[in-house]
Amino acid sequence: MRIILLGPPGSGKGTQAQLLVQRYGIVQLSTGEMLRAAVAAGTPVGLKAKEIMASGGLVPDEVVVGIISDRIDQPDARNGFILDGFPRTVPQAAALDELLKQKHLKLDAVIELRVNESALLNRVETRVAQMRERGEEVRVDDTPEVLTKRLASYRTQTEPLIHYYSERRKLSTIDGMMAIDEVTRAIHRQLLALGAVEPKAHSRSAAKAAPAKKAKAAKKSAKKPAKAAKKAAKSAKAAKKAVKKPVRGSKAATKTATKAATKKAAKKAAKATARKAVKKGAKKSAKKVTKKRAKG
């Protein structure tokens, strides 16, 4: 995945770049850092840049493109990269397109973080006022005056890139005034829609959270046997108690059962006797009637 983030100073490009690096395992390529690294390493392009910077001149586009070319050939950039601070102008964008074409690489997306400049200035003014109230030192480059100049520079030099990449159907615009996590989600959805990432390629932060989640579940599972053992012991104790109760009360239970049985038998016998008596009485009455009839 190869991405360019566009947006004026204060739009949150640096924050989103770091979050994208963590999420997708790609590298952030800052032209300033790459220049310093090339100079420190003493590469041919780095030595050329060193000579120009030492004389107080601006490093030309071809030198910067050469440094980028060396950097994206390194192993850690194979999965992809985010360009930070480059391109700043349309000629730099054209030079980058040519470089990627030579290397048979494709630029996947150009994400523009669109913001309200008045709101940005208000934020800076509020922050500076709060820092001064607390007695904190305010950075020289973090004032409304400096931001106003940087915004003007962005409009004249970099804003034309929006039209450049829009014409090539590479541009996606995100509302940079949303909360940080909302901007991150919007970028991810856009990258999915463009096919720059696989649907299963979710955030690395989520992948990192998975082992922690498993560990928590394992800890919970480890507690379960202990709870089960405690419950089993309680059940065994109750069972033992229940077994003892019938033994203690068995004598009384037997006595009660015997009484009930005797009472039932007596009642049954009384009924049988009554039936017999009624039957016998009926027979006697029948004989008397027969005798009387015979005499008469």
HELIX and SHEET records of a PDB file:
HELIX    1   1 LYS A   13  TYR A   24  1                                  12    
HELIX    2   2 THR A   31  ALA A   41  1                                  11    
HELIX    3   3 PRO A   44  ALA A   54  1                                  11    
HELIX    4   4 ASP A   61  ILE A   72  1                                  12    
HELIX    5   5 PRO A   75  ALA A   77  5                                   3    
HELIX    6   6 VAL A   90  GLN A  102  1                                  13    
HELIX    7   7 GLU A  117  GLU A  133  1                                  17    
HELIX    8   8 PRO A  144  SER A  153  1                                  10    
HELIX    9   9 TYR A  154  THR A  158  3                                   5    
HELIX   10  10 PRO A  160  GLU A  167  1                                   8    
HELIX   11  11 ILE A  180  LEU A  194  1                                  15    
HELIX   12  12 ARG A  204  LYS A  295  1                                  92    
SHEET    1   A 5 VAL A  27  SER A  30  0                                        
SHEET    2   A 5 PHE A  81  ASP A  84  1                                        
SHEET    3   A 5 ARG A   2  LEU A   6  1                                        
SHEET    4   A 5 ALA A 109  ARG A 114  1                                        
SHEET    5   A 5 LEU A 171  ASP A 175  1                                        
END                                                                             
